[in-house]
Amino acid sequence: MIIKGALVWSGKEFVQKDLFVENGEFVEKSSEPVIDAKGYFLVPGFVDSHAHVVGTGFSKLSVQFNDWDELFERDLTGEVVVGRGWFEEPDGSVVERLDRIEVPVFLIRRCGHKAFLNKKAMEVLGVEERYLVENLEKIYEYVFKEKMAEFYRVGEEEFLKHGVTFVQSDDLYGVSVERLLSIIKHSRIRLFEKLKPKDLKPEHFGDLNERVHVKGVKVFMDGSLGAKTALISGEYDDGTQGVQLLTEERLEELSRFCDEHDLILNVHAIGDRAVSLVLDVLERHRGHRIIHAQFVQEKDLQRVKNTTFSVQPHFFFEDQPLLKKVKVNALHYPFYTMFKAGISISFSSDSPVSPCDPKYIAEHALKMGFSREETFYLMTEAGAGQVGIKTGKIEAGYRADFCLYERNTLLFEDDPVAVFVEGEKIYEKNGSSH
């Protein structure tokens, strides 16, 4: 394939040139077909270094709401009602209204770490708790089994329309590993899949094809800030300090498993105590990653040379109401400091917790002080490099995952008109996908 006359992003500026693609990667020379891209801006596709494709699709197909009044304006009919978005727990009158609904109602907090159940939902799951905290697997098993493939397709489409060609995802919601792998092997976008640690087998991992790389493990050291389960050195307004979900011994065991099988361990750690505990292990193991790191002890920044980070700049702005309920004597969302210190970070959306649109991430990164060029790098090449996949850059030898824009992409104002993965056009703005 020859792509003629595009304005190509060099990493520093746009340069008008021809590009060549053979066997899914950029090369020095190739032959027909020819694509006339004159006047278009051509950039590597965005790389989301931590999100949930299935969860994004599930979110699009579930009831979205921000407060309880808004929930009751939605359609709450059907065989089951699943919603996501609440911040504050419902009061007694809201609970009473939800209990009057005669079908199971599962309402997941925006962070994804806590869920409310009405009486019928408690009955079908066989639980006595009104809330499930951290472990929502019972809900996923009930809801996801039949619709997992549909959720994946809808989520994939959502990323593509915003120019995201590579998602580093974990999607193991209440189904077997075998079922998940049978779905993602048909992925149109590039995927780095992270499996949960339960019943891990070496044969589950590897490249399913040129696009799908099952080479990660995902674990949780703590919970979320909103659920007051992120593990912190200070305390929340109710006097608690969060929860530790993993022992040092188990984290060491998983690190060794990943080292042995050439996998990347991805550890969710939001609170500063959680980050410290993870670094106690990961500073002995090279190439693994911490996800979130919203609070970090300054002294811990000296211990991260072996570790990479996937961070979300928008969380600092979204979390302002939550920060009023917590006191932590540590660096808050120190992503710019980390980047300037040469620490390996990349940007991610954590969709569906936040929008999967890179423009949304960029808007908040710029407010944090990152330049447009730095922001673009951290949403492309940086994330791909952390997991050893040669994409996110327009250069011979890199996979041909790219997008065409009508205006300068670094304005972060538009979606692409066309998206290519492995040199194949898989999305066009007019709504047709391939």
Disulfide bonds with the S-S distance in Angstrom:
none
